[in-house]
Amino acid sequence: MAAAESTILLTGGTGSFGSAFVNLMLAEHPEVTIRIFSRDELKQYEMAERLGERSQLRYFLGDVRDPARLSRAMEGADIVVHAAAMKHVPLCEYNPFEAIQTNVVGTQNVVNAAIDTGVRRVVGLSSDKAVNPVNLYGATKLCAEKILVQGNAYVGRRATRFSCVRYGNVAGSRGSVIPLFKRQAALGHLTLTDLRMTRFWITLHQAVDLVLFALEKATGGEILVPKIPSTRLVELADAIGPDIPRDIVGIRPGEKLHELLLTSDESRHAIDVGRHFIITPEHPWWSTETAWPDGKPLEDGFVYSSETNEQWLDVDQIRMLVDGEL
């Protein structure tokens, strides 16, 4: 991943992804220093209590909306993993200015601070909801992707490079449908939006591995998309509460029946590298270097959709996903 004794700034460091990233780094890269950057004092305290005294961990209270604090936290860092975001769709819909300040302006602040402080590599986390967005959260993540990719054009002679990872629903993350179904199952009643609905799924460990892969391989401007399985919402309900009564309540505002990770327009400048699709930048004038010499072009009109995916989890595999065994 990174050279020995690298220093990583992790924005959103106390969230679901951040916690998983820190756990893996402590286990596999104990030589790396991690600066955990987040705005929630209680979550930082709880993380410090859970992990105990660790010489390689630093806890920075701050908000990505605050460029001065970001620059201070990045000083001397080699790598930034940008995971901070407002991500709950209904809350973003109700508080659009707040979502834009964090997800869009916050990402711009990350880019500016990384260039100014000489960070070498920045990887930002995106979502399938950024693809043809129908809600504000997705629109802000699309903007964040554009800001990160285009950030490479502003580095001048500096070595800073920006890239993104884009993936689907994360099993085990706070606020996902899995903990919701578990709570509802305990109460004896499930609510489903639409029986036709499908979603992509990735585990927290896979998400962390994807970011590490991007840090190791990306040369600037790429969006990395993992090949991950789909599930049908009804089969997720069957796995969690097979004999529990359920109501069909209809799709919520800002939801899709099926999600996309790659559009036909993007596939024209994307390649297949085995376990991942790489969306290459259309105007990479900042570099002629490529890390993907063996990448295969995608066929014309290719779309990577949760509905037409070649990988599907059956009910038993979904139970393993829910239980953290997949």
VEXDREN-2710 file (C-alpha; in Angstrom, 1 decimal):
% VEXDREN-2710
k/r/px/py/pz
1/MET/0.0/0.0/0.0
2/ALA/2.3/2.7/1.2
3/ALA/5.9/3.1/2.0
4/ALA/7.0/2.2/5.5
5/GLU/6.3/4.9/8.1
6/SER/3.8/6.8/6.0
7/THR/1.4/9.1/7.6
8/ILE/-2.3/8.9/6.6
9/LEU/-5.0/11.4/7.2
10/LEU/-8.4/9.7/7.4
11/THR/-11.4/12.1/7.1
12/GLY/-14.6/10.7/8.6
13/GLY/-12.3/8.5/10.6
14/THR/-14.9/7.4/13.2
15/GLY/-17.5/6.2/10.7
16/SER/-18.2/2.7/9.6
17/PHE/-15.5/2.7/6.9
18/GLY/-13.1/4.7/9.0
19/SER/-13.3/2.2/11.9
20/ALA/-12.8/-0.8/9.6
21/PHE/-9.8/1.0/7.9
22/VAL/-8.2/1.7/11.2
23/ASN/-8.6/-1.8/12.4
24/LEU/-7.1/-3.3/9.3
25/MET/-4.1/-0.9/9.3
26/LEU/-3.4/-1.6/12.9
27/ALA/-3.3/-5.3/12.2
28/GLU/-1.5/-5.3/8.9
29/HIS/0.5/-2.0/8.7
30/PRO/1.5/-1.2/12.3
31/GLU/4.3/1.0/11.0
32/VAL/1.8/3.5/9.5
33/THR/0.7/6.6/11.5
34/ILE/-3.1/7.4/11.1
35/ARG/-4.6/10.8/11.8
36/ILE/-8.2/10.3/12.6
37/PHE/-10.1/13.4/11.5
38/SER/-13.8/13.8/12.4
39/ARG/-16.1/16.3/14.0
40/ASP/-17.7/14.1/16.7
41/GLU/-15.9/14.3/20.0
42/LEU/-17.8/11.4/21.5
43/LYS/-17.1/9.0/18.6
44/GLN/-13.4/9.9/18.9
45/TYR/-13.4/9.2/22.6
46/GLU/-15.2/5.9/22.1
47/MET/-12.8/4.8/19.4
48/ALA/-9.8/5.7/21.6
49/GLU/-11.3/3.7/24.5
50/ARG/-12.0/0.7/22.3
51/LEU/-8.5/0.7/20.7
52/GLY/-6.6/1.7/23.8
53/GLU/-3.2/3.4/23.8
54/ARG/-1.8/3.3/20.3
55/SER/1.3/5.3/19.5
56/GLN/0.5/5.3/15.8
57/LEU/-3.0/6.9/16.2
58/ARG/-3.7/10.7/16.3
59/TYR/-7.1/12.1/17.0
60/PHE/-7.9/15.4/15.2
61/LEU/-11.2/17.1/15.9
62/GLY/-12.3/19.0/12.9
63/ASP/-14.7/19.4/10.0
64/VAL/-13.9/19.2/6.3
65/ARG/-15.9/22.4/6.0
66/ASP/-13.0/24.1/7.8
67/PRO/-10.1/24.5/5.3
68/ALA/-7.6/25.9/7.9
69/ARG/-8.1/23.0/10.2
70/LEU/-7.8/20.5/7.3
71/SER/-4.5/22.1/6.2
72/ARG/-3.2/21.9/9.8
73/ALA/-4.2/18.2/10.0
74/MET/-2.6/17.4/6.6
75/GLU/0.7/19.0/7.3
76/GLY/3.4/16.3/6.9
77/ALA/0.9/13.6/5.8
78/ASP/1.7/11.4/2.8
79/ILE/-1.8/10.1/2.1
80/VAL/-5.3/11.2/2.5
81/VAL/-8.3/8.9/2.5
82/HIS/-11.4/11.1/2.2
83/ALA/-14.4/9.2/3.7
84/ALA/-16.2/12.1/5.4
85/ALA/-19.7/12.7/4.1
86/MET/-23.3/13.2/4.8
87/LYS/-24.8/10.0/3.4
88/HIS/-28.3/9.5/4.6
89/VAL/-30.6/10.2/1.7
90/PRO/-33.7/11.6/3.5
91/LEU/-31.5/13.9/5.7
92/CYS/-29.7/15.2/2.7
93/GLU/-33.0/15.9/0.9
94/TYR/-34.3/17.8/3.9
95/ASN/-31.0/19.6/4.6
96/PRO/-29.6/20.3/1.1
97/PHE/-27.3/23.2/2.0
98/GLU/-25.7/21.1/4.8
99/ALA/-25.1/18.2/2.4
100/ILE/-23.5/20.5/-0.2
101/GLN/-21.3/22.1/2.4
102/THR/-19.9/18.8/3.6
103/ASN/-19.9/16.6/0.5
104/VAL/-19.1/19.2/-2.2
105/VAL/-17.3/22.1/-0.5
106/GLY/-15.7/19.8/1.9
107/THR/-14.2/17.8/-0.9
108/GLN/-12.9/21.0/-2.6
109/ASN/-11.3/21.9/0.8
110/VAL/-9.6/18.4/0.8
111/VAL/-8.2/19.0/-2.7
112/ASN/-6.9/22.4/-1.9
113/ALA/-5.3/21.4/1.4
114/ALA/-3.7/18.3/-0.1
115/ILE/-2.1/20.3/-2.9
116/ASP/-1.0/23.1/-0.6
117/THR/0.6/20.7/2.0
118/GLY/2.2/18.4/-0.6
119/VAL/0.2/15.2/0.1
120/ARG/1.3/12.5/-2.4
121/ARG/-1.9/10.5/-2.8
122/VAL/-5.6/11.2/-2.1
123/VAL/-8.4/8.6/-2.6
124/GLY/-12.0/9.7/-2.1
125/LEU/-14.9/7.4/-1.4
126/SER/-17.9/7.6/-3.8
127/SER/-21.2/5.7/-4.2
128/ASP/-23.3/4.0/-6.9
129/LYS/-25.8/6.8/-6.1
130/ALA/-23.5/9.2/-7.9
131/VAL/-24.3/7.5/-11.2
132/ASN/-27.3/9.2/-12.9
133/PRO/-28.3/10.6/-9.5
134/VAL/-31.9/11.0/-8.6
135/ASN/-31.4/12.4/-5.1
136/LEU/-29.3/15.2/-3.6
137/TYR/-26.8/12.8/-1.9
138/GLY/-26.0/11.2/-5.2
139/ALA/-25.7/14.6/-6.9
140/THR/-23.2/15.7/-4.2
141/LYS/-21.1/12.6/-4.6
142/LEU/-21.1/13.1/-8.4
143/CYS/-19.8/16.6/-7.8
144/ALA/-17.2/15.2/-5.4
145/GLU/-16.0/12.8/-8.0
146/LYS/-15.6/15.6/-10.5
147/ILE/-13.7/17.7/-8.0
148/LEU/-11.3/14.9/-7.1
149/VAL/-10.6/13.9/-10.7
150/GLN/-10.1/17.4/-11.9
151/GLY/-8.0/18.2/-8.8
152/ASN/-5.1/16.6/-10.7
153/ALA/-5.2/19.5/-13.2
154/TYR/-4.4/22.0/-10.4
155/VAL/-1.3/20.4/-8.9
156/GLY/1.2/22.0/-11.3
157/ARG/4.6/20.5/-10.7
158/ARG/3.7/18.9/-7.3
159/ALA/3.4/15.2/-6.9
160/THR/-0.1/15.1/-5.5
161/ARG/-2.5/12.8/-7.3
162/PHE/-6.2/12.3/-6.7
163/SER/-8.5/9.3/-7.5
164/CYS/-11.8/7.8/-6.4
165/VAL/-13.4/4.5/-5.5
166/ARG/-17.1/3.9/-6.3
167/TYR/-19.1/1.1/-4.8
168/GLY/-22.5/0.0/-3.7
169/ASN/-24.3/-0.6/-0.4
170/VAL/-21.9/-1.6/2.4
171/ALA/-22.9/-4.5/4.6
172/GLY/-22.6/-3.6/8.2
173/SER/-22.5/0.2/7.8
174/ARG/-24.6/2.3/10.0
175/GLY/-27.9/3.4/8.4
176/SER/-28.0/0.6/5.8
177/VAL/-31.1/-1.6/5.2
178/ILE/-29.5/-4.6/7.0
179/PRO/-29.6/-3.1/10.5
180/LEU/-33.0/-1.8/9.7
181/PHE/-34.3/-5.2/8.7
182/LYS/-32.7/-6.7/11.8
183/ARG/-34.5/-4.2/14.1
184/GLN/-37.8/-4.8/12.3
185/ALA/-37.4/-8.6/12.5
186/ALA/-36.9/-8.4/16.2
187/LEU/-40.2/-6.5/16.4
188/GLY/-41.9/-9.0/14.2
189/HIS/-42.7/-6.9/11.1
190/LEU/-40.7/-5.9/8.0
191/THR/-41.4/-3.0/5.6
192/LEU/-40.3/-3.4/1.9
193/THR/-40.3/-0.7/-0.6
194/ASP/-40.6/-2.7/-3.9
195/LEU/-40.3/-6.4/-4.5
196/ARG/-38.4/-5.7/-7.8
197/MET/-35.6/-3.6/-6.2
198/THR/-32.0/-4.8/-6.5
199/ARG/-28.8/-3.4/-4.9
200/PHE/-25.0/-3.9/-5.2
201/TRP/-23.3/-5.1/-2.0
202/ILE/-19.8/-4.9/-0.7
203/THR/-18.3/-5.7/2.8
204/LEU/-16.4/-3.2/4.8
205/HIS/-13.3/-5.3/4.5
206/GLN/-13.6/-5.3/0.7
207/ALA/-14.2/-1.5/0.7
208/VAL/-10.9/-1.0/2.7
209/ASP/-9.1/-3.4/0.3
210/LEU/-10.4/-1.4/-2.7
211/VAL/-9.0/1.9/-1.2
212/LEU/-5.6/0.2/-0.5
213/PHE/-5.6/-1.1/-4.1
214/ALA/-6.3/2.5/-5.4
215/LEU/-3.5/3.9/-3.2
216/GLU/-1.1/1.4/-4.6
217/LYS/-2.0/1.4/-8.3
218/ALA/-3.9/4.6/-9.3
219/THR/-1.8/7.3/-11.1
220/GLY/-4.3/10.1/-10.9
221/GLY/-7.9/10.8/-12.1
222/GLU/-9.2/7.2/-12.2
223/ILE/-12.5/6.0/-10.6
224/LEU/-12.1/2.4/-9.5
225/VAL/-15.3/0.3/-9.5
226/PRO/-15.1/-3.2/-8.0
227/LYS/-17.0/-6.2/-9.4
228/ILE/-19.4/-7.0/-6.6
229/PRO/-22.6/-9.1/-6.3
230/SER/-26.2/-8.0/-6.4
231/THR/-29.1/-9.0/-4.2
232/ARG/-32.8/-8.6/-4.6
233/LEU/-34.4/-6.8/-1.7
234/VAL/-37.0/-9.5/-1.2
235/GLU/-34.3/-12.1/-0.8
236/LEU/-32.5/-9.9/1.7
237/ALA/-35.8/-9.9/3.7
238/ASP/-36.1/-13.7/3.3
239/ALA/-32.6/-14.1/4.7
240/ILE/-33.1/-11.9/7.7
241/GLY/-36.8/-12.5/8.5
242/PRO/-38.0/-15.5/6.5
243/ASP/-41.3/-16.1/8.3
244/ILE/-42.0/-12.5/9.4
245/PRO/-45.0/-10.6/8.1
246/ARG/-44.1/-7.7/5.7
247/ASP/-45.7/-4.7/4.1
248/ILE/-44.9/-3.2/0.7
249/VAL/-44.7/0.6/1.4
250/GLY/-43.5/1.8/-2.0
251/ILE/-40.3/3.4/-3.2
252/ARG/-39.2/6.4/-1.1
253/PRO/-38.5/9.8/-2.7
254/GLY/-35.0/9.8/-4.2
255/GLU/-34.7/6.0/-4.5
256/LYS/-34.2/3.9/-7.6
257/LEU/-35.4/0.4/-8.4
258/HIS/-31.9/-0.5/-9.5
259/GLU/-28.5/1.1/-9.1
260/LEU/-25.7/1.7/-11.6
261/LEU/-22.0/1.5/-11.0
262/LEU/-21.0/2.2/-14.6
263/THR/-23.0/3.9/-17.4
264/SER/-22.7/3.3/-21.2
265/ASP/-21.2/6.7/-21.6
266/GLU/-18.5/6.0/-19.0
267/SER/-17.8/2.6/-20.4
268/ARG/-16.4/4.3/-23.6
269/HIS/-13.4/5.4/-21.5
270/ALA/-13.3/2.5/-19.0
271/ILE/-11.3/-0.7/-19.0
272/ASP/-11.6/-4.1/-17.4
273/VAL/-8.6/-5.1/-15.2
274/GLY/-9.9/-8.3/-13.8
275/ARG/-11.5/-7.8/-10.4
276/HIS/-12.3/-4.1/-11.2
277/PHE/-13.4/-1.7/-13.8
278/ILE/-11.3/1.5/-14.1
279/ILE/-13.0/4.6/-15.4
280/THR/-10.1/6.5/-16.9
281/PRO/-10.0/10.4/-17.0
282/GLU/-11.1/11.7/-20.4
283/HIS/-8.5/14.6/-20.4
284/PRO/-5.5/13.4/-18.3
285/TRP/-3.1/16.2/-19.3
286/TRP/-1.5/16.0/-15.9
287/SER/0.2/12.7/-16.7
288/THR/1.0/10.2/-19.5
289/GLU/1.7/7.4/-17.0
290/THR/-0.7/4.5/-16.8
291/ALA/-0.9/1.7/-14.3
292/TRP/-3.2/-0.3/-16.4
293/PRO/-1.3/-1.5/-19.6
294/ASP/-3.2/-4.8/-19.7
295/GLY/-6.7/-3.3/-19.2
296/LYS/-9.3/-4.4/-21.8
297/PRO/-11.7/-1.9/-23.4
298/LEU/-15.4/-2.5/-22.6
299/GLU/-17.8/-3.4/-25.4
300/ASP/-19.8/-0.6/-26.8
301/GLY/-22.9/0.2/-24.7
302/PHE/-21.8/-1.8/-21.7
303/VAL/-23.7/-0.9/-18.5
304/TYR/-22.9/-2.2/-15.0
305/SER/-26.3/-2.4/-13.3
306/SER/-27.5/-4.2/-10.1
307/GLU/-30.4/-5.5/-12.2
308/THR/-28.3/-7.1/-15.0
309/ASN/-25.2/-8.0/-12.9
310/GLU/-23.7/-11.4/-13.5
311/GLN/-22.9/-12.0/-9.8
312/TRP/-25.9/-12.7/-7.5
313/LEU/-26.0/-13.8/-3.9
314/ASP/-28.5/-16.5/-2.9
315/VAL/-30.3/-16.5/0.4
316/ASP/-27.7/-18.6/2.2
317/GLN/-24.9/-16.3/0.9
318/ILE/-26.9/-13.2/2.0
319/ARG/-27.2/-14.7/5.5
320/MET/-23.4/-15.0/5.5
321/LEU/-23.1/-11.4/4.3
322/VAL/-25.4/-10.2/7.1
323/ASP/-23.5/-12.2/9.7
324/GLY/-20.1/-10.9/8.5
325/GLU/-19.0/-14.3/7.3
326/LEU/-18.7/-13.5/3.5
END
